[in-house]
Amino acid sequence: MMKRIILLMFMLTVVVSGCATTEVANPDGKKGKDIGKKDSSKDDVVKIDRDKIREGSLSEDQIRAQMASLFHDVRFEYNSRDIAEGEKANLRKIADWLLKNAHVTVLIEGHCDERGSNEYNLALGDQRAQSTKNYLVSLGVPASRLETISFGKEKPACMEHSEDCWLKNRRAHFVSGK
């Protein structure tokens, strides 16, 4: 209970001070097999400026399909926020696509495995999302088109207690919406 109060006070301080540039998500109350499932009732996270879609360019459905096939999770080593060399080729492909589709903005989710405190994992998830964003910005993608959020360990992709599963949970995930 005390940890939740401290976390709430910290989050309130960040919001009031206006210093935060990243959203930090609170657990959404889902448990067990419901954790990590997308809520299709929410608004699209990938934002497409319909006014900028020109005749002859890709439709919204085509954009979403391309993103689903191209935007693969970025994996991280244990307790690390650094982009591994093996992940950079994936991010270069994503950056190239984003530069060709200038009307699309993306939300990058930072995730962690189950080890560590909630506070530590929220901070590490934020660092992972920011590292991913910063790398894409270094490749020419405007920062204004990339939003970040941290879920810490609250939305695991895998529920097993093994290194293979933990690796799947240590990720930056690109949300493609509905």
C-alpha positions as CSV (number, residue, x, y, z in Angstrom):
1,M,0.0,0.0,0.0
2,M,2.8,2.4,0.9
3,K,4.5,1.7,-2.5
4,R,1.3,2.7,-4.3
5,I,1.0,5.9,-2.3
6,I,4.6,6.8,-3.0
7,L,4.2,6.0,-6.7
8,L,1.0,8.0,-6.9
9,M,2.7,11.0,-5.2
10,F,5.6,10.8,-7.6
11,M,3.4,10.6,-10.6
12,L,1.3,13.6,-9.3
13,T,4.5,15.6,-8.8
14,V,5.7,14.9,-12.3
15,V,2.3,15.9,-13.8
16,V,2.0,19.0,-11.7
17,S,5.6,20.1,-12.4
18,G,5.2,19.7,-16.1
19,C,8.6,18.1,-16.4
20,A,7.5,14.8,-17.8
21,T,7.7,14.2,-21.5
22,T,6.6,10.5,-21.2
23,E,3.5,9.0,-20.0
24,V,3.7,6.3,-17.3
25,A,0.9,3.9,-17.3
26,N,-0.7,2.5,-14.2
27,P,-1.8,-1.1,-14.1
28,D,-5.1,-1.5,-15.8
29,G,-6.5,-4.1,-13.4
30,K,-6.2,-7.0,-15.8
31,K,-5.1,-10.3,-14.3
32,G,-3.9,-13.7,-15.5
33,K,-4.5,-14.5,-19.2
34,D,-6.1,-11.0,-19.8
35,I,-2.8,-9.2,-19.3
36,G,-1.3,-7.9,-22.5
37,K,-4.4,-8.3,-24.6
38,K,-5.3,-5.2,-26.6
39,D,-8.4,-3.3,-25.7
40,S,-10.2,-2.8,-29.1
41,S,-12.6,-0.3,-27.6
42,K,-9.8,2.3,-27.2
43,D,-9.0,4.9,-29.9
44,D,-6.3,4.0,-32.4
45,V,-2.8,4.6,-31.1
46,V,-1.3,4.9,-34.5
47,K,-2.4,8.3,-35.7
48,I,-2.9,8.9,-39.3
49,D,-3.4,12.4,-40.6
50,R,-6.2,11.8,-43.0
51,D,-5.8,15.3,-44.6
52,K,-2.2,14.3,-45.6
53,I,-3.2,11.1,-47.3
54,R,-3.1,12.0,-51.0
55,E,-4.9,10.3,-53.8
56,G,-2.9,7.3,-54.9
57,S,-1.1,6.9,-51.6
58,L,-1.7,4.1,-49.1
59,S,-5.1,3.6,-47.4
60,E,-5.3,3.4,-43.6
61,D,-5.8,-0.3,-43.9
62,Q,-2.7,-0.7,-46.1
63,I,-0.7,1.4,-43.6
64,R,-1.8,-0.7,-40.7
65,A,-1.0,-3.9,-42.6
66,Q,2.4,-2.7,-43.5
67,M,3.1,-1.7,-39.9
68,A,2.0,-5.0,-38.6
69,S,4.4,-6.8,-40.8
70,L,7.4,-4.4,-40.4
71,F,7.3,-3.0,-36.8
72,H,8.8,-5.9,-34.8
73,D,9.5,-5.6,-31.1
74,V,12.9,-4.4,-30.0
75,R,14.4,-6.8,-27.5
76,F,16.7,-5.7,-24.6
77,E,19.2,-7.5,-22.4
78,Y,18.5,-7.9,-18.6
79,N,18.5,-4.5,-16.8
80,S,19.5,-2.7,-20.0
81,R,18.1,0.2,-22.0
82,D,20.8,0.0,-24.7
83,I,19.8,-0.8,-28.2
84,A,21.7,-4.0,-29.2
85,E,23.5,-4.1,-32.5
86,G,21.2,-6.9,-33.7
87,E,18.1,-4.7,-33.2
88,K,19.5,-1.7,-35.2
89,A,18.7,-3.2,-38.7
90,N,15.0,-3.6,-37.6
91,L,14.9,0.0,-36.4
92,R,16.5,1.3,-39.7
93,K,13.7,-0.4,-41.6
94,I,11.1,1.2,-39.3
95,A,12.8,4.6,-39.7
96,D,12.8,4.3,-43.5
97,W,9.1,3.4,-43.5
98,L,8.2,6.3,-41.2
99,L,10.2,8.7,-43.3
100,K,8.3,7.6,-46.4
101,N,5.0,7.8,-44.5
102,A,5.3,11.3,-42.9
103,H,1.6,11.4,-41.9
104,V,1.9,8.6,-39.4
105,T,2.8,8.9,-35.7
106,V,3.5,6.0,-33.5
107,L,3.4,5.1,-29.8
108,I,6.4,3.2,-28.4
109,E,5.6,1.1,-25.3
110,G,8.5,0.2,-22.9
111,H,8.1,-3.2,-21.2
112,C,10.2,-5.2,-18.6
113,D,10.2,-8.7,-17.3
114,E,8.7,-9.6,-13.9
115,R,11.9,-9.2,-11.9
116,G,12.4,-6.0,-9.9
117,S,10.1,-3.6,-8.2
118,N,7.2,-1.9,-10.0
119,E,8.9,1.5,-9.6
120,Y,12.2,0.2,-11.0
121,N,10.5,-1.5,-14.0
122,L,8.3,1.6,-14.8
123,A,11.5,3.7,-14.9
124,L,13.4,1.0,-17.0
125,G,10.4,0.6,-19.4
126,D,10.5,4.4,-19.9
127,Q,14.2,4.3,-20.6
128,R,13.7,1.5,-23.2
129,A,11.0,3.4,-24.9
130,Q,13.1,6.6,-24.9
131,S,16.2,4.8,-26.2
132,T,14.1,3.4,-29.1
133,K,12.6,6.8,-29.8
134,N,16.1,8.4,-29.7
135,Y,17.6,5.9,-32.1
136,L,14.7,6.5,-34.6
137,V,15.2,10.3,-34.2
138,S,19.0,9.8,-34.9
139,L,17.9,8.2,-38.2
140,G,15.9,11.3,-39.1
141,V,12.4,10.5,-37.8
142,P,11.0,13.7,-36.2
143,A,10.6,13.3,-32.5
144,S,7.1,14.9,-32.7
145,R,5.9,11.8,-34.5
146,L,7.0,9.4,-31.8
147,E,5.3,9.1,-28.4
148,T,6.4,6.9,-25.5
149,I,4.8,5.2,-22.6
150,S,6.1,2.8,-20.0
151,F,4.1,-0.3,-18.7
152,G,7.0,-1.7,-16.7
153,K,6.2,-5.3,-15.9
154,E,2.4,-4.8,-16.0
155,K,1.7,-6.1,-19.5
156,P,3.9,-9.2,-20.2
157,A,3.9,-10.8,-23.6
158,C,4.7,-14.1,-21.9
159,M,3.6,-15.5,-18.5
160,E,6.2,-18.3,-17.9
161,H,9.0,-18.0,-15.5
162,S,12.0,-18.7,-17.8
163,E,14.8,-16.8,-19.5
164,D,13.2,-17.3,-22.9
165,C,9.9,-15.8,-21.6
166,W,11.6,-12.9,-19.8
167,L,13.4,-12.0,-23.0
168,K,10.1,-11.7,-24.8
169,N,8.9,-9.3,-22.0
170,R,12.0,-7.0,-22.2
171,R,10.9,-5.0,-25.2
172,A,9.9,-1.8,-26.9
173,H,6.7,-2.5,-28.6
174,F,5.1,-0.4,-31.4
175,V,1.4,-0.3,-31.0
176,S,-0.5,-0.6,-34.3
177,G,-4.0,0.2,-32.9
178,K,-7.1,-1.6,-34.0
